[in-house]
Amino acid sequence: MNSQSKYDVIIIGSGMSGLVCGITLAKHNYSVLILEKNQQVGGALQVFSRDKCIFDTGVHYLGGLDEGENLQKIFNYLGVFDHLEFSPMAVDGFDQIRFSDGFVGNIAMGYERFRTTLVADFPDEEANILLVEGRKNGNWS
């Protein structure tokens, strides 16, 4: 940093990427300034309104937060994991697949539940679902 500059890095935008970048650089002893055009930080993680309609664009659910998974590692590195509040999702169907014929299939939490509900929803595809699972486990036959 030269004597005429106050910051090593200036980040434009305080969305998720800008904030993570700023925290990461600050952890490595860089002097960081994050600039945001809106009145609150968060980028697409916030609520906004247009023509009297409210749009909630924020995070609704996150995967990868179990012990040792990617997002838990990242949030721990950033020093925020222990400050977050989580609400558990329905383990047997936190999301759904909807088809134009009216069929609704549940997306269950965890690999075993996901596979079980997938086979239950698409019984004619059980062999293919299990074939993909076999390939995942190194069985290519």
OpenMM code with the backbone's topology and positions (N, CA, C; nanometers):
from openmm import Vec3, app, unit

residues = "MET ASN SER GLN SER LYS TYR ASP VAL ILE ILE ILE GLY SER GLY MET SER GLY LEU VAL CYS GLY ILE THR LEU ALA LYS HIS ASN TYR SER VAL LEU ILE LEU GLU LYS ASN GLN GLN VAL GLY GLY ALA LEU GLN VAL PHE SER ARG ASP LYS CYS ILE PHE ASP THR GLY VAL HIS TYR LEU GLY GLY LEU ASP GLU GLY GLU ASN LEU GLN LYS ILE PHE ASN TYR LEU GLY VAL PHE ASP HIS LEU GLU PHE SER PRO MET ALA VAL ASP GLY PHE ASP GLN ILE ARG PHE SER ASP GLY PHE VAL GLY ASN ILE ALA MET GLY TYR GLU ARG PHE ARG THR THR LEU VAL ALA ASP PHE PRO ASP GLU GLU ALA ASN ILE LEU LEU VAL GLU GLY ARG LYS ASN GLY ASN TRP SER".split()
positions = [
    Vec3(0.0854, -0.1172, 0.0000),
    Vec3(0.0000, 0.0000, 0.0000),
    Vec3(0.0899, 0.1235, 0.0000),
    Vec3(0.0680, 0.2159, -0.0937),
    Vec3(0.1495, 0.3364, -0.0947),
    Vec3(0.0917, 0.4393, 0.0018),
    Vec3(0.1665, 0.5439, 0.0287),
    Vec3(0.1277, 0.6412, 0.1307),
    Vec3(0.0076, 0.7257, 0.0892),
    Vec3(-0.0285, 0.7285, -0.0392),
    Vec3(-0.1418, 0.8082, -0.0843),
    Vec3(-0.2728, 0.7300, -0.0828),
    Vec3(-0.2671, 0.6039, -0.0564),
    Vec3(-0.3847, 0.5184, -0.0613),
    Vec3(-0.4233, 0.4715, 0.0786),
    Vec3(-0.5547, 0.4713, 0.1075),
    Vec3(-0.6010, 0.4248, 0.2377),
    Vec3(-0.6282, 0.2748, 0.2390),
    Vec3(-0.6578, 0.2174, 0.1214),
    Vec3(-0.7000, 0.0784, 0.1143),
    Vec3(-0.6160, 0.0017, 0.0133),
    Vec3(-0.5932, -0.1249, 0.0449),
    Vec3(-0.5265, -0.2128, -0.0510),
    Vec3(-0.6237, -0.2547, -0.1607),
    Vec3(-0.7498, -0.2757, -0.1214),
    Vec3(-0.8509, -0.3273, -0.2134),
    Vec3(-0.9824, -0.2526, -0.1911),
    Vec3(-1.0475, -0.2163, -0.3004),
    Vec3(-1.1816, -0.1593, -0.2938),
    Vec3(-1.2734, -0.2550, -0.3693),
    Vec3(-1.3804, -0.2990, -0.3024),
    Vec3(-1.4756, -0.3927, -0.3609),
    Vec3(-1.6049, -0.3182, -0.3876),
    Vec3(-1.6558, -0.3312, -0.5096),
    Vec3(-1.7810, -0.2668, -0.5477),
    Vec3(-1.8924, -0.3695, -0.5317),
    Vec3(-1.9831, -0.3453, -0.4384),
    Vec3(-2.0975, -0.4331, -0.4162),
    Vec3(-2.0833, -0.5169, -0.2907),
    Vec3(-2.1877, -0.5127, -0.2083),
    Vec3(-2.1838, -0.5862, -0.0824),
    Vec3(-2.2768, -0.7066, -0.0841),
    Vec3(-2.2844, -0.7717, -0.1989),
    Vec3(-2.3572, -0.8979, -0.2070),
    Vec3(-2.2732, -1.0074, -0.1427),
    Vec3(-2.3216, -1.1297, -0.1526),
    Vec3(-2.2518, -1.2428, -0.0915),
    Vec3(-2.1063, -1.2509, -0.1380),
    Vec3(-2.0824, -1.2362, -0.2670),
    Vec3(-1.9458, -1.2473, -0.3190),
    Vec3(-1.8564, -1.1351, -0.2682),
    Vec3(-1.9075, -1.0123, -0.2694),
    Vec3(-1.8286, -0.8998, -0.2215),
    Vec3(-1.7942, -0.9123, -0.0743),
    Vec3(-1.8913, -0.9553, 0.0062),
    Vec3(-1.8669, -0.9704, 0.1497),
    Vec3(-1.7679, -1.0825, 0.1789),
    Vec3(-1.7837, -1.1967, 0.1118),
    Vec3(-1.6910, -1.3083, 0.1331),
    Vec3(-1.5505, -1.2686, 0.0884),
    Vec3(-1.5406, -1.2013, -0.0239),
    Vec3(-1.4101, -1.1552, -0.0727),
    Vec3(-1.3472, -1.0578, 0.0274),
    Vec3(-1.4270, -0.9642, 0.0777),
    Vec3(-1.3759, -0.8667, 0.1741),
    Vec3(-1.3280, -0.9312, 0.3028),
    Vec3(-1.4063, -1.0251, 0.3566),
    Vec3(-1.3655, -1.0948, 0.4797),
    Vec3(-1.2382, -1.1746, 0.4560),
    Vec3(-1.2318, -1.2435, 0.3436),
    Vec3(-1.1143, -1.3257, 0.3128),
    Vec3(-0.9891, -1.2388, 0.3018),
    Vec3(-0.9988, -1.1288, 0.2309),
    Vec3(-0.8827, -1.0396, 0.2175),
    Vec3(-0.8437, -0.9797, 0.3522),
    Vec3(-0.9422, -0.9388, 0.4318),
    Vec3(-0.9131, -0.8816, 0.5632),
    Vec3(-0.8450, -0.9846, 0.6541),
    Vec3(-0.8851, -1.1114, 0.6430),
    Vec3(-0.8217, -1.2172, 0.7225),
    Vec3(-0.6739, -1.2323, 0.6844),
    Vec3(-0.6383, -1.1894, 0.5634),
    Vec3(-0.4998, -1.1960, 0.5167),
    Vec3(-0.4318, -1.0594, 0.5252),
    Vec3(-0.4840, -0.9762, 0.6149),
    Vec3(-0.4242, -0.8470, 0.6508),
    Vec3(-0.4250, -0.7417, 0.5406),
    Vec3(-0.5196, -0.7515, 0.4487),
    Vec3(-0.5377, -0.6446, 0.3524),
    Vec3(-0.6359, -0.5437, 0.4104),
    Vec3(-0.6144, -0.4174, 0.3773),
    Vec3(-0.7070, -0.3122, 0.4154),
    Vec3(-0.8126, -0.3044, 0.3061),
    Vec3(-0.9410, -0.3256, 0.3446),
    Vec3(-1.0478, -0.3428, 0.2457),
    Vec3(-1.1580, -0.2386, 0.2676),
    Vec3(-1.2068, -0.1830, 0.1581),
    Vec3(-1.3243, -0.0966, 0.1588),
    Vec3(-1.4272, -0.1611, 0.0673),
    Vec3(-1.5501, -0.1815, 0.1192),
    Vec3(-1.6591, -0.2345, 0.0383),
    Vec3(-1.7598, -0.1228, 0.0170),
    Vec3(-1.7890, -0.0920, -0.1093),
    Vec3(-1.8842, 0.0123, -0.1446),
    Vec3(-2.0156, -0.0503, -0.1908),
    Vec3(-2.1267, 0.0073, -0.1460),
    Vec3(-2.2591, -0.0434, -0.1819),
    Vec3(-2.3490, 0.0735, -0.2205),
    Vec3(-2.4191, 0.0621, -0.3321),
    Vec3(-2.5067, 0.1701, -0.3785),
    Vec3(-2.6390, 0.1748, -0.3028),
    Vec3(-2.6827, 0.0615, -0.2472),
    Vec3(-2.8106, 0.0566, -0.1755),
    Vec3(-2.7917, 0.0939, -0.0289),
    Vec3(-2.9030, 0.1089, 0.0410),
    Vec3(-2.8970, 0.1486, 0.1819),
    Vec3(-2.8624, 0.0331, 0.2742),
    Vec3(-2.8722, -0.0893, 0.2256),
    Vec3(-2.8372, -0.2037, 0.3100),
    Vec3(-2.7479, -0.2988, 0.2325),
    Vec3(-2.6696, -0.3756, 0.3052),
    Vec3(-2.5805, -0.4727, 0.2428),
    Vec3(-2.6576, -0.6001, 0.2129),
    Vec3(-2.6011, -0.6833, 0.1285),
    Vec3(-2.6601, -0.8136, 0.1040),
    Vec3(-2.6898, -0.8437, -0.0411),
    Vec3(-2.6871, -0.7446, -0.1271),
    Vec3(-2.7139, -0.7710, -0.2687),
    Vec3(-2.8457, -0.8429, -0.2878),
    Vec3(-2.8413, -0.9566, -0.3571),
    Vec3(-2.9619, -1.0342, -0.3851),
    Vec3(-3.0127, -1.1102, -0.2625),
    Vec3(-2.9504, -1.0920, -0.1476),
    Vec3(-2.9954, -1.1580, -0.0257),
    Vec3(-3.1007, -1.0759, 0.0475),
    Vec3(-3.1466, -0.9680, -0.0113),
    Vec3(-3.2394, -0.8795, 0.0583),
    Vec3(-3.3748, -0.8749, -0.0118),
    Vec3(-3.4700, -0.8130, 0.0526),
    Vec3(-3.6040, -0.7934, -0.0018),
    Vec3(-3.6073, -0.6564, -0.0696),
    Vec3(-3.6772, -0.6473, -0.1814),
    Vec3(-3.6947, -0.5177, -0.2455),
    Vec3(-3.8361, -0.5088, -0.3003),
    Vec3(-3.8795, -0.3874, -0.3345),
    Vec3(-4.0137, -0.3714, -0.3898),
    Vec3(-4.0083, -0.2885, -0.5171),
    Vec3(-4.1024, -0.3200, -0.6063),
    Vec3(-4.1217, -0.2442, -0.7298),
    Vec3(-4.2711, -0.2363, -0.7555),
    Vec3(-4.3177, -0.1205, -0.7867),
    Vec3(-4.4610, -0.1005, -0.8153),
    Vec3(-4.5488, -0.1626, -0.7072),
    Vec3(-4.5117, -0.1393, -0.5825),
    Vec3(-4.5862, -0.1851, -0.4647),
    Vec3(-4.5911, -0.3375, -0.4495),
    Vec3(-4.5069, -0.4080, -0.5231),
    Vec3(-4.4942, -0.5537, -0.5081),
    Vec3(-4.3627, -0.5826, -0.4364),
    Vec3(-4.3685, -0.6718, -0.3384),
    Vec3(-4.2486, -0.7074, -0.2624),
    Vec3(-4.1887, -0.8349, -0.3195),
    Vec3(-4.0578, -0.8331, -0.3426),
    Vec3(-3.9845, -0.9486, -0.3936),
    Vec3(-3.8847, -0.9935, -0.2878),
    Vec3(-3.8976, -1.1166, -0.2447),
    Vec3(-3.8046, -1.1739, -0.1472),
    Vec3(-3.7042, -1.2585, -0.2241),
    Vec3(-3.5864, -1.2047, -0.2475),
    Vec3(-3.4854, -1.2743, -0.3268),
    Vec3(-3.3808, -1.3416, -0.2398),
    Vec3(-3.4003, -1.3376, -0.1104),
    Vec3(-3.3001, -1.3881, -0.0176),
    Vec3(-3.2843, -1.5385, -0.0181),
    Vec3(-3.1876, -1.5845, 0.0573),
    Vec3(-3.1592, -1.7271, 0.0700),
    Vec3(-3.2740, -1.7931, 0.1448),
    Vec3(-3.3257, -1.9008, 0.0909),
    Vec3(-3.4352, -1.9725, 0.1551),
    Vec3(-3.3879, -2.1026, 0.2178),
    Vec3(-3.2948, -2.1676, 0.1547),
    Vec3(-3.2341, -2.2843, 0.2177),
    Vec3(-3.0950, -2.3074, 0.1610),
    Vec3(-3.0121, -2.3693, 0.2420),
    Vec3(-2.8749, -2.3997, 0.2042),
    Vec3(-2.8467, -2.5460, 0.2323),
    Vec3(-2.7772, -2.6088, 0.1419),
    Vec3(-2.7260, -2.7431, 0.1658),
    Vec3(-2.5781, -2.7330, 0.1995),
    Vec3(-2.5178, -2.8440, 0.2305),
    Vec3(-2.3738, -2.8453, 0.2563),
    Vec3(-2.3337, -2.7888, 0.3901),
    Vec3(-2.4241, -2.7932, 0.4891),
    Vec3(-2.3927, -2.7360, 0.6202),
    Vec3(-2.3677, -2.8415, 0.7274),
    Vec3(-2.3769, -2.9692, 0.6909),
    Vec3(-2.3463, -3.0731, 0.7891),
    Vec3(-2.1963, -3.0754, 0.8166),
    Vec3(-2.1590, -3.1412, 0.9234),
    Vec3(-2.0188, -3.1493, 0.9662),
    Vec3(-1.9283, -3.1899, 0.8496),
    Vec3(-1.8286, -3.1071, 0.8213),
    Vec3(-1.7301, -3.1368, 0.7179),
    Vec3(-1.7712, -3.1028, 0.5764),
    Vec3(-1.8953, -3.0575, 0.5555),
    Vec3(-1.9389, -3.0249, 0.4199),
    Vec3(-1.8928, -2.8847, 0.3804),
    Vec3(-1.8998, -2.8560, 0.2502),
    Vec3(-1.8383, -2.7351, 0.1931),
    Vec3(-1.8812, -2.6046, 0.2586),
    Vec3(-2.0110, -2.5776, 0.2663),
    Vec3(-2.0532, -2.4482, 0.3198),
    Vec3(-2.0209, -2.4345, 0.4678),
    Vec3(-2.0256, -2.5439, 0.5413),
    Vec3(-1.9886, -2.5342, 0.6816),
    Vec3(-1.8402, -2.4960, 0.6935),
    Vec3(-1.7563, -2.5539, 0.6102),
    Vec3(-1.6134, -2.5188, 0.6116),
    Vec3(-1.5926, -2.3709, 0.5780),
    Vec3(-1.6644, -2.3236, 0.4764),
    Vec3(-1.6506, -2.1829, 0.4353),
    Vec3(-1.6995, -2.0903, 0.5461),
    Vec3(-1.8181, -2.1177, 0.6014),
    Vec3(-1.8722, -2.0324, 0.7073),
    Vec3(-1.7858, -2.0358, 0.8322),
    Vec3(-1.7259, -2.1501, 0.8622),
    Vec3(-1.6326, -2.1576, 0.9756),
    Vec3(-1.5088, -2.0730, 0.9478),
    Vec3(-1.4556, -2.0826, 0.8263),
    Vec3(-1.3380, -2.0041, 0.7889),
    Vec3(-1.3668, -1.8544, 0.8025),
    Vec3(-1.4859, -1.8144, 0.7601),
    Vec3(-1.5236, -1.6733, 0.7671),
    Vec3(-1.5546, -1.6277, 0.9092),
    Vec3(-1.5713, -1.7247, 0.9999),
    Vec3(-1.5992, -1.6917, 1.1394),
    Vec3(-1.7445, -1.6564, 1.1664),
    Vec3(-1.8350, -1.7021, 1.0791),
    Vec3(-1.9756, -1.6660, 1.0964),
    Vec3(-2.0656, -1.7837, 1.1323),
    Vec3(-2.0177, -1.9063, 1.1177),
    Vec3(-2.1045, -2.0229, 1.1345),
    Vec3(-2.1725, -2.0249, 1.2709),
    Vec3(-2.0978, -1.9987, 1.3766),
    Vec3(-2.1534, -2.0047, 1.5117),
    Vec3(-2.2491, -1.8898, 1.5424),
    Vec3(-2.2572, -1.7919, 1.4534),
    Vec3(-2.3468, -1.6777, 1.4745),
    Vec3(-2.4751, -1.6893, 1.3928),
    Vec3(-2.4870, -1.7951, 1.3139),
    Vec3(-2.6041, -1.8125, 1.2289),
    Vec3(-2.7103, -1.8959, 1.2995),
    Vec3(-2.8351, -1.8654, 1.2727),
    Vec3(-2.9465, -1.9438, 1.3252),
    Vec3(-3.0073, -2.0221, 1.2102),
    Vec3(-3.0236, -2.1515, 1.2305),
    Vec3(-3.0788, -2.2372, 1.1273),
    Vec3(-3.2104, -2.2969, 1.1746),
    Vec3(-3.3008, -2.3163, 1.0815),
    Vec3(-3.4259, -2.3865, 1.1077),
    Vec3(-3.4231, -2.5139, 1.0254),
    Vec3(-3.4468, -2.6276, 1.0890),
    Vec3(-3.4409, -2.7529, 1.0121),
    Vec3(-3.5522, -2.7598, 0.9091),
    Vec3(-3.5217, -2.8228, 0.7965),
    Vec3(-3.6195, -2.8408, 0.6907),
    Vec3(-3.6844, -2.9774, 0.7064),
    Vec3(-3.7960, -2.9970, 0.6400),
    Vec3(-3.8637, -3.1263, 0.6408),
    Vec3(-3.7739, -3.2291, 0.5726),
    Vec3(-3.7319, -3.3303, 0.6455),
    Vec3(-3.6340, -3.4260, 0.5924),
    Vec3(-3.6907, -3.5123, 0.4803),
    Vec3(-3.8222, -3.5295, 0.4746),
    Vec3(-3.8809, -3.6146, 0.3714),
    Vec3(-3.9283, -3.5383, 0.2483),
    Vec3(-3.9087, -3.4071, 0.2465),
    Vec3(-3.9480, -3.3314, 0.1286),
    Vec3(-3.9366, -3.1830, 0.1483),
    Vec3(-3.8152, -3.1306, 0.1429),
    Vec3(-3.7957, -2.9873, 0.1614),
    Vec3(-3.8197, -2.9095, 0.0333),
    Vec3(-3.8227, -2.9788, -0.0787),
    Vec3(-3.8491, -2.9153, -0.2067),
    Vec3(-3.9259, -3.0158, -0.2915),
    Vec3(-3.9798, -2.9700, -0.4029),
    Vec3(-4.0606, -3.0576, -0.4855),
    Vec3(-4.0297, -3.0389, -0.6331),
    Vec3(-4.0508, -3.1466, -0.7079),
    Vec3(-4.0458, -3.1430, -0.8538),
    Vec3(-4.1910, -3.1472, -0.8995),
    Vec3(-4.2318, -3.0500, -0.9794),
    Vec3(-4.3705, -3.0446, -1.0275),
    Vec3(-4.3721, -3.0563, -1.1788),
    Vec3(-4.4568, -3.1472, -1.2265),
    Vec3(-4.4701, -3.1697, -1.3697),
    Vec3(-4.6029, -3.1137, -1.4194),
    Vec3(-4.6101, -3.0881, -1.5497),
    Vec3(-4.7296, -3.0257, -1.6073),
    Vec3(-4.8538, -3.1148, -1.5959),
    Vec3(-4.8354, -3.2469, -1.5800),
    Vec3(-4.9510, -3.3361, -1.5659),
    Vec3(-5.0054, -3.3392, -1.4230),
    Vec3(-4.9470, -3.2580, -1.3341),
    Vec3(-4.9933, -3.2512, -1.1964),
    Vec3(-4.9139, -3.3368, -1.0987),
    Vec3(-4.8242, -3.4210, -1.1497),
    Vec3(-4.7439, -3.5053, -1.0608),
    Vec3(-4.6473, -3.4196, -0.9794),
    Vec3(-4.6374, -3.4508, -0.8502),
    Vec3(-4.5461, -3.3807, -0.7608),
    Vec3(-4.4565, -3.4842, -0.6936),
    Vec3(-4.3251, -3.4662, -0.7069),
    Vec3(-4.2281, -3.5542, -0.6411),
    Vec3(-4.1508, -3.4765, -0.5367),
    Vec3(-4.1269, -3.5374, -0.4229),
    Vec3(-4.0540, -3.4711, -0.3141),
    Vec3(-3.9039, -3.4914, -0.3253),
    Vec3(-3.8286, -3.3895, -0.2875),
    Vec3(-3.6833, -3.3987, -0.2775),
    Vec3(-3.6530, -3.4108, -0.1292),
    Vec3(-3.6083, -3.5264, -0.0875),
    Vec3(-3.5812, -3.5512, 0.0538),
    Vec3(-3.4375, -3.5140, 0.0892),
    Vec3(-3.4143, -3.4915, 0.2177),
    Vec3(-3.2831, -3.4524, 0.2669),
    Vec3(-3.1962, -3.5766, 0.2908),
    Vec3(-3.0720, -3.5698, 0.2492),
    Vec3(-2.9790, -3.6809, 0.2680),
    Vec3(-2.9876, -3.7789, 0.1525),
    Vec3(-2.8738, -3.8408, 0.1215),
    Vec3(-2.8660, -3.9271, 0.0034),
    Vec3(-2.9619, -4.0454, 0.0117),
    Vec3(-2.9647, -4.1144, 0.1243),
    Vec3(-3.0502, -4.2325, 0.1373),
    Vec3(-3.1975, -4.1964, 0.1207),
    Vec3(-3.2441, -4.0917, 0.1872),
    Vec3(-3.3838, -4.0501, 0.1744),
    Vec3(-3.4144, -4.0037, 0.0326),
    Vec3(-3.3194, -3.9310, -0.0277),
    Vec3(-3.3386, -3.8834, -0.1643),
    Vec3(-3.3578, -4.0016, -0.2585),
    Vec3(-3.2704, -4.1017, -0.2477),
    Vec3(-3.2801, -4.2201, -0.3334),
    Vec3(-3.4125, -4.2935, -0.3096),
    Vec3(-3.4498, -4.3116, -0.1844),
    Vec3(-3.5729, -4.3835, -0.1513),
    Vec3(-3.6958, -4.3133, -0.2075),
    Vec3(-3.7047, -4.1810, -0.1906),
    Vec3(-3.8215, -4.1090, -0.2427),
    Vec3(-3.8181, -4.1030, -0.3950),
    Vec3(-3.6991, -4.0956, -0.4540),
    Vec3(-3.6876, -4.0952, -0.5997),
    Vec3(-3.7392, -4.2269, -0.6566),
    Vec3(-3.7002, -4.3387, -0.5971),
    Vec3(-3.7482, -4.4691, -0.6420),
    Vec3(-3.8986, -4.4817, -0.6189),
    Vec3(-3.9487, -4.4306, -0.5051),
    Vec3(-4.0930, -4.4365, -0.4782),
    Vec3(-4.1720, -4.3538, -0.5792),
    Vec3(-4.1191, -4.2383, -0.6163),
    Vec3(-4.1884, -4.1505, -0.7110),
    Vec3(-4.1766, -4.1996, -0.8555),
    Vec3(-4.0673, -4.2686, -0.8879),
    Vec3(-4.0418, -4.3164, -1.0243),
    Vec3(-4.0059, -4.4650, -1.0212),
    Vec3(-4.1009, -4.5507, -0.9809),
    Vec3(-4.0694, -4.6931, -0.9648),
    Vec3(-4.0220, -4.7604, -1.0937),
    Vec3(-4.0683, -4.7142, -1.2088),
    Vec3(-4.0240, -4.7737, -1.3351),
    Vec3(-3.8776, -4.7428, -1.3650),
    Vec3(-3.8184, -4.6485, -1.2941),
    Vec3(-3.6790, -4.6091, -1.3162),
    Vec3(-3.5854, -4.6614, -1.2076),
    Vec3(-3.6345, -4.7500, -1.1216),
    Vec3(-3.5529, -4.7975, -1.0095),
    Vec3(-3.4194, -4.8554, -1.0564),
    Vec3(-3.4200, -4.9369, -1.1611),
    Vec3(-3.2958, -4.9974, -1.2096),
    Vec3(-3.1956, -4.8901, -1.2523),
    Vec3(-3.2442, -4.7862, -1.3195),
    Vec3(-3.1554, -4.6775, -1.3626),
    Vec3(-3.1039, -4.5962, -1.2449),
    Vec3(-3.1903, -4.5724, -1.1469),
    Vec3(-3.1484, -4.4978, -1.0273),
    Vec3(-3.0405, -4.5751, -0.9534),
    Vec3(-3.0614, -4.7054, -0.9386),
    Vec3(-2.9620, -4.7885, -0.8697),
    Vec3(-2.8362, -4.8050, -0.9533),
    Vec3(-2.8483, -4.8040, -1.0875),
    Vec3(-2.7314, -4.8118, -1.1751),
    Vec3(-2.6429, -4.6896, -1.1541),
    Vec3(-2.7046, -4.5719, -1.1473),
    Vec3(-2.6291, -4.4490, -1.1221),
    Vec3(-2.5612, -4.4585, -0.9862),
    Vec3(-2.6326, -4.5115, -0.8858),
    Vec3(-2.5730, -4.5274, -0.7532),
    Vec3(-2.4542, -4.6243, -0.7582),
    Vec3(-2.4671, -4.7329, -0.8328),
    Vec3(-2.3569, -4.8285, -0.8461),
    Vec3(-2.2348, -4.7646, -0.9104),
    Vec3(-2.2565, -4.6812, -1.0107),
    Vec3(-2.1454, -4.6119, -1.0766),
    Vec3(-2.0801, -4.5138, -0.9812),
    Vec3(-2.1608, -4.4498, -0.8967),
    Vec3(-2.1060, -4.3567, -0.7973),
    Vec3(-2.0121, -4.4316, -0.7021),
    Vec3(-2.0467, -4.5572, -0.6714),
    Vec3(-1.9673, -4.6361, -0.5791),
    Vec3(-1.8567, -4.7169, -0.6485),
    Vec3(-1.8341, -4.6919, -0.7779),
    Vec3(-1.7238, -4.7572, -0.8489),
    Vec3(-1.7609, -4.8888, -0.9133),
    Vec3(-1.8883, -4.9275, -0.9124),
    Vec3(-1.9319, -5.0516, -0.9764),
    Vec3(-1.9882, -5.0171, -1.1128),
    Vec3(-1.9138, -5.0405, -1.2190),
    Vec3(-1.9538, -4.9998, -1.3526),
    Vec3(-2.0236, -5.1095, -1.4299),
    Vec3(-2.0564, -5.2198, -1.3651),
    Vec3(-2.1202, -5.3293, -1.4399),
    Vec3(-2.2698, -5.3099, -1.4532),
] * unit.nanometer
topology = app.Topology()
chain = topology.addChain("A")
for resn in residues:
    res = topology.addResidue(resn, chain)
    for name in ("N", "CA", "C"):
        topology.addAtom(name, app.Element.getBySymbol(name[0]), res)
